[in-house]
Amino acid sequence: MNDIDAHLLIVDDDERIRGLLQKFLIRHGFLVSAARDAAHARRLLSGLDFDMIVLDVMMPGEDGISLTRDLRQTLKTPILLLTAKGETEDRIFGLEAGADDYLPKPFEPKELLLRINAILRRMPDLTPEDTAPKVLTLGPIRYDIDRGEMWRGDELVRLTATESQLMKIFSAQPGEAISRAKLVEDLGRDRGQAQERAVDVQITRLRRKIEDDPKQPRYLQTVRGAGYMLAPD
């Protein structure tokens, strides 16, 4: 993995530290999202894939160790804990909970950068099967194929049942045009021009949720004479 392309999640209740770390890491080429507490982190994690989580242990509400333990049940993403200087127990508990490393506060941002790069380098290269995208990116929109969920940042985009079905059909064949007749068939509708026109209406509605400019679609394209095509980034 090229470290520079990595997407990091910073979780810290101190707004100043969050902001400083975010700026510093972005300046070093990372993609960085930030969360103010465990609940906020969970919302981001449910909609986005991260290459690494940098997590403060001491937070109001659910602390970093408890969050680490819970995330480890379903998530393999590396976790680096930020611990208070003298709290040896925190470090031991953190590693036992499944953290990959810890960094005692206060620390130099440069040291954090070295730790992050070291952990990312230790991550095994994924085989092509593992890297098959489970999430399609459409500009600011991310579509989770497995869950059938669409997200804009950490906001869930509400889809109707038909829009959901259409996204499943398109995401199974990204970059391939699907005819209106085939869409009607896959949606389980009776064939006919009226149903094809109904599909056009559904596509228009779906575009309003995906596109910056629905009249000039970039991601849900019309392919002249062939139908419609989903063109993710």
C-alpha positions in Angstrom: 0.0 0.0 0.0 1.2 3.5 -0.8 1.1 5.3 2.6 0.4 8.6 0.9 -3.0 7.3 -0.4 -4.0 6.0 3.1 -7.3 7.3 4.6 -6.9 7.9 8.4 -9.6 8.4 11.0 -8.5 10.6 14.0 -10.7 10.2 17.1 -10.0 12.8 19.9 -12.4 14.8 22.0 -10.0 17.8 22.1 -10.9 19.9 19.1 -7.6 21.7 19.1 -5.6 18.4 18.9 -8.0 17.0 16.3 -7.5 20.1 14.1 -3.7 20.2 14.5 -3.3 16.5 13.7 -5.7 16.7 10.8 -3.8 19.6 9.2 -0.4 18.0 9.9 -1.3 14.6 8.3 -3.1 16.2 5.3 0.0 18.2 4.7 1.9 14.9 4.6 -0.4 13.5 1.9 -2.9 11.5 3.9 -6.7 11.6 3.5 -8.0 12.4 7.0 -11.4 12.3 8.6 -11.9 13.3 12.3 -14.4 12.2 15.0 -15.0 13.9 18.3 -16.0 10.8 20.3 -16.7 7.0 20.0 -20.3 7.5 18.8 -19.2 9.9 16.0 -16.4 7.5 15.0 -18.9 4.6 14.7 -21.0 6.7 12.4 -18.0 7.4 10.1 -16.9 3.8 10.2 -20.3 2.5 9.2 -20.1 4.6 6.0 -16.4 4.7 5.1 -13.4 2.4 4.8 -10.3 3.5 6.6 -6.7 2.3 6.4 -6.0 3.2 10.0 -7.6 4.6 13.1 -5.7 7.0 15.5 -7.6 6.9 18.7 -7.4 8.8 22.0 -7.8 6.5 25.1 -9.3 9.2 27.4 -12.6 10.4 26.0 -15.9 11.2 27.7 -18.5 8.5 27.2 -17.0 5.3 25.7 -13.2 5.4 26.0 -10.7 4.4 23.4 -9.9 0.9 24.9 -13.6 -0.1 25.0 -14.1 1.1 21.4 -11.0 -0.8 20.3 -12.2 -4.0 21.9 -15.6 -3.6 20.2 -14.3 -2.7 16.8 -11.9 -5.7 16.8 -14.8 -8.1 16.8 -15.6 -7.1 13.2 -12.7 -4.8 11.9 -9.1 -5.6 11.0 -8.1 -1.9 10.4 -4.9 -1.1 12.3 -5.5 1.0 15.5 -2.9 3.4 17.1 -3.8 4.5 20.6 -2.9 7.9 22.1 -2.3 7.3 25.8 -1.6 9.6 28.8 2.1 9.7 29.6 2.2 7.7 32.9 -0.6 5.2 32.2 1.3 1.9 31.6 -2.0 0.0 32.3 -3.7 1.8 29.5 -1.1 0.7 27.1 -1.3 -2.9 28.2 -5.1 -2.9 28.2 -5.0 -1.2 24.8 -2.7 -3.9 23.2 -4.8 -6.6 24.8 -8.0 -5.1 23.4 -6.4 -5.3 19.9 -4.6 -2.1 19.3 -1.5 -2.3 17.0 0.6 0.3 18.8 0.4 3.2 21.3 2.0 6.6 21.5 2.2 8.4 24.9 1.0 12.0 25.0 2.5 14.6 24.7 4.2 13.6 21.5 5.9 15.3 18.5 3.7 15.1 15.4 6.7 13.8 13.5 6.8 10.8 15.8 3.1 10.1 15.1 3.9 10.2 11.4 6.8 7.7 11.8 4.5 5.3 13.8 1.7 5.6 11.2 4.0 4.8 8.3 5.6 1.9 10.2 2.2 0.3 10.9 1.0 0.8 7.4 4.2 -0.8 6.0 3.5 -3.8 8.2 0.1 -4.4 6.7 0.0 -7.3 4.3 -0.5 -6.5 0.6 -4.0 -7.6 -0.3 -4.6 -10.2 -3.0 -6.7 -9.0 -6.0 -9.8 -10.9 -4.6 -9.5 -9.0 -1.3 -9.3 -5.6 -3.1 -12.4 -6.1 -5.2 -14.3 -2.9 -4.3 -17.0 -3.5 -1.8 -17.7 0.3 -1.9 -18.2 2.3 -5.1 -17.1 6.0 -5.0 -19.2 8.5 -7.0 -17.6 11.8 -6.2 -18.7 12.7 -2.6 -21.1 9.7 -2.6 -20.0 6.2 -1.4 -22.2 3.2 -2.1 -21.6 0.2 0.1 -22.5 -2.8 -2.2 -22.8 -5.4 0.6 -25.1 -3.3 2.8 -26.9 -1.6 -0.1 -26.3 1.8 1.7 -25.5 5.1 0.1 -23.5 7.7 2.1 -22.6 11.4 1.6 -19.8 11.9 4.1 -21.2 10.6 7.3 -24.8 11.2 6.3 -26.9 8.2 5.1 -28.7 9.0 1.8 -32.3 7.7 2.0 -33.2 5.5 -1.0 -36.6 4.2 -2.0 -37.0 0.5 -2.5 -36.9 0.9 -6.3 -33.8 3.2 -6.1 -32.1 0.6 -3.9 -32.9 -2.1 -6.4 -31.5 0.0 -9.3 -28.3 0.7 -7.4 -27.9 -3.1 -6.7 -28.4 -3.8 -10.4 -26.0 -1.1 -11.6 -23.3 -1.8 -9.0 -23.2 -5.5 -10.1 -22.0 -4.2 -13.5 -20.2 -0.9 -13.1 -19.0 0.6 -16.4 -21.5 -1.5 -18.4 -24.6 -0.1 -20.1 -27.9 -1.8 -19.1 -30.9 -1.4 -21.4 -34.2 0.0 -20.1 -35.9 -3.3 -21.1 -33.3 -5.2 -19.0 -33.8 -2.8 -16.0 -37.6 -3.3 -16.3 -37.1 -7.1 -16.3 -34.6 -7.0 -13.4 -37.0 -4.9 -11.4 -39.6 -7.6 -11.8 -42.0 -5.4 -13.8 -44.2 -6.3 -16.8 -42.5 -5.4 -20.0 -43.7 -2.4 -22.1 -43.1 1.2 -22.9 -45.0 2.5 -19.9 -42.6 0.6 -17.6 -39.6 1.8 -19.5 -40.8 5.4 -19.1 -41.3 4.6 -15.3 -37.7 3.5 -15.2 -36.6 6.9 -16.7 -38.5 8.7 -13.9 -36.7 6.5 -11.3 -33.3 7.2 -12.9 -34.0 11.0 -12.8 -34.9 10.7 -9.1 -31.8 8.7 -8.4 -29.6 11.2 -10.2 -30.9 14.0 -7.9 -29.4 12.0 -5.0 -26.1 11.2 -6.7 -25.2 14.0 -9.1 -24.0 17.5 -8.5 -25.8 18.5 -11.7 -28.5 15.9 -12.5 -29.1 17.4 -16.0 -25.4 16.7 -16.9 -24.9 13.3 -15.1 -21.3 12.3 -14.5 -21.9 9.0 -12.6 -25.3 7.6 -13.8 -24.9 8.2 -17.5 -27.2 7.7 -20.4 -25.5 5.7 -23.2 -27.2 6.5 -26.5 -28.9 3.5 -27.9 -27.8 1.2 -25.1 -29.4 2.4 -21.9 -27.9 3.6 -18.6 -24.5 3.0 -17.0 -23.1 3.5 -13.6 -19.6 5.0 -13.9 -17.9 5.1 -10.5 -14.5 7.0 -9.9 
